[in-house]
Amino acid sequence: MLKIGALTYFHVDGAGNELVDIESFLHFATRIGLDMVDIALEKGFKGHSSENLSRIKQLCVRYGLPIGYVTGGGGFVGTEEEIQERLARAKEAVRTAVFLGAPIVLLHGSGLKTESYWPRMIDAYKQMCDYAEGHGIVIGIHGHGPPKHPKSDEILNIRKDVGRDNTTIILDTAKWEGWREGPAIEELYGYMEDVAPYASHVRAKIFKIDTGKEIWIDYERVLKILKSVDYHGPLSIYWMGFRGRNQCTDQEGMAKAAQYLRDLVKTY
């Protein structure tokens, strides 16, 4: 059975303002029976001090929550100064992943393959893969802007052009080219089909779950795609149900999402 997890990310008030800190999220994760977690280093994170990281690691061990990935930013598009700053942040994420025992660092990969930035972006990815390899870490390529959300072939081209063994793809269930507020368009499922054979992790976006079933993303269809490629990685909830999309609180919605996905994978 596929493991159900979540990124350590939701809001205190449901309005998209104050974030729950990671330690509080870990307490919550064990209450709703998650199998694992992914750690967001830029959201609800108190810093890279050894004291803070030790607290996170000890809680994960106490609650039996393996860590799938830590977020490392990425988005290697911009001025050279911006790219260098993002490389430094990503390298710090690699060191943090080693400390926490996480095997993967997620880095965003963009669409829009143009000569104005593609070679520099690929070079930055190569630098990161080589740095991560020396620390025993895998780089998870995840489709995301800037400057725009990608198509599947653009994510696969990043993987091919980087050409390093320590890469994988983190499949997103929403943020592809053509995404807009509302039910997923048909093309998004085609993009998922294209990258699914190379994915080891799924970022399962949840938008509208008041009824106990996600309305915008057809997860029955997503699971059929994953089953067709014999996928055995986790389904990790990324909560997007804030800012009035649901009547329930973030905590209630996350619990509903976990139960919904858990029920679905029983027949996987």
N, C-alpha and C positions, 0 to 999 in steps of 0.2 A: 504494500500500500504506500502511496506517495505521502511524504511528510508534509504537514501543514505548519507554516511559520509566518513571520511578519517582520517587516522593517520597523525598527524602534522609533515610530513616528506617528503621533496623533496630538491633537490639541486639547488643552485643558477645558476650553469653553465651547468648542465646536464652531467658533466664528473665524478660525484661521489665524488666531493671534498667538497667545502663549502656548508653547510646546511642553508636553510632558517630558521630564528628564528620563534618561535611559534607565536609571536604577528603578524608578517607579514603573516604567514600562515592563521591566523584567518581572517585577512582582505581579503585574497585571497579566503578563503572558502565561505564567504558570497557573493563574486562577482560571483562565479560559482554556487551558489544556493544549497550548501550542507545543509542537515537537522541537522547534528550533527558532532562532532569531537571526536577523541580519542587523548590523549595527550602523546607524547613521551618524557619521562623525561630525556632520555640520548641523544637526538638528537635535536639540535637547542634550547636547554633549558638553561636559564640564571641563574638557581639556585633556591633553596627552600626558599629564603627569603620571608617574608610576603608581602613585597612591590611587588616583582615580581609575586607572586601567585595572589595577589589582582588585578594586571593589567590583568592577563590572565582571571580571573573570571569575571571581569567587562566587558571585551570585549565579552566573551561568552554570558553574559546576554544582552548586548547591541545588539548583532547580532542574538539573539535567537538561540544559538547553544548549546544544551545540550551536556554534556561530557559522553561518553559511558564508557571508561576505561582509566586508566593511566598505563603506563608500569612500571613494578617493577623488571624486570630482571628475577631472578630465576636461573635455571640451577644449581641445588644444587648437583653438582658433582665436586669433586676435593679434595684438602687437607682440613683439618678441618679449617685452617685459611681462606681459600678461601670461604668455606661455611658460616662461621661466617660473613665475609665481605658482602656476598650476602644476608644473613638474615638481616643485619643491613640496607642495601640499600632497601630491600623489605619493611621493617617496616617504613622507611622514606616515601616510596611510599604510604603506607596506610595512614599515617598522611597527606600527600599531597592530596590524594583522598578525605579525609574528608574535608579539607579546600576548595577544588574546587567543592565539591558536586558530585563527580563521584562515582557511586555505585560499580565499579569493579576495582581490580588491577590485571593486567595480569602477570602471572609467567610462565616461560618456563618449560615444562616437557619433558624429554628425553626418548628415547627408550633404548634398550639393557638392559633388566632386568637380572642383575647378582647380586650374593650375595656380590660382592665387593663394591657395592655402593647403590643398591636399598633401603635397610633398612634405611640408613642415609638420602637419598633423601626423602623418605616418612616421616621420623621423622621431617625433615625441613619443609615439606609442612604442617604437623600437627601443628607445632609451629606457622607457618604463619597464618593458618586458625583460630587458637585460638586467636592470636593477632588481626586479622582482625575482628573477631566476636565481640570483645570488642569495636570496633570502628564502627560497623554497616556496614562493608565492605564485599563484596563477592570476593573470589579468583577465577580468571579465568585461568583455566589450558589450556595452549597453547603448542601444539607440536613443539619442536625445539631442536636442539642440544645445547650444547655438551652432550655426546660424539657422538651422531648420531641423525638424524631425525627419529621419531618414526613410528611405525605402529599404526593403530587404537586401537588394543587390548592393546597396552602398555599405551596409554593415558587413556583408560577406566579402566585399572588396577590401574593407579595412583589414579583416582577418587575413585575407590572401596576401595583400601588399605588405603587411607587417611580417608575415612569414616566420613567426616564432611558435615553438611547440607549447609554451606555457601561456596559451590564450584559450579562452572559451567564450561562449556567447551567453549573455543573460537576456532571455527572451522577455520582452515587455508585451503586455496584452492590450496596450492602448496607444502609446505615444509613437505612432508611425505617421508618415506623410498622409495627409488627409484627415487626421484626427480633428474633431471638433466636438463641442459640447453636445451630448446626446448619444443615442445608440450607435455602436460601432458600425462603420460603413463596411461593405463587402471586402474591399481591398485589404483591410487590416488582417483578415483571416488568411488571405493569400500570403501576406508578408510573414505571418507566423509559421505557415506551412513551409516556407522557404528556409527559415533559419532553424526550425525545430530540430533537424538532424544534428546540428552543431551545438545545441544548447545543453547546459548542465544545471541551469537554474531558471525558474520562472518568476518574474515579478508580476504578481497577480493584482492588477488595479481593481479597486472596489469603489464604485461611485454611488449607486443607489440600491440600498439593501433593506429599506424599511420593512418590506414584505417578508424578509428572510431569504430572498433570492436576488442576486445581482441582476439589474434590469438592463444596463447599457452594454455589458459584455456577456456573450453567450458562452458560459463556461462548460456547458455540455459539449459544445462544438470544439472549444479549446482542448478539452480532455481527449476528444477523438483524434485531434491532430497530434497530441503528445503520444497517445497510445500507438498511433500508426508508425512512430519512429522508436518505439520501445523506450520511452523516456522514463527515468527512474529518479530524477532529482526532486527537489522540494517545490511546492507551490507556496510562495512567500507573499503574503498580503501586503500591498502598498495602499494605505488608506487615503482615498480621495473623496470621502463622503462628507466633507465639511462645507461651510459657507452656504448653508441652506439647501443642500441637495437631499438631505434626509431630515425627518422629524426626530429620529432617535439621536442620542448623544454619540460622540466618537467611540466611547467605550462600549456602548450597547451595539453600535454598528460593527465594530471590530469583532465582538463576540458572535454576532449573527453571521458575519463573513466566515469566521473560523468553522462554525458549525455547518454552514452551507457547503463549504469546500470539503469538509470532512465527510459529509454524507455523500457527496458526489464521487469521491475517490473510492468509496467502498466497493463500487462496481468496476473500478479501473482494471 
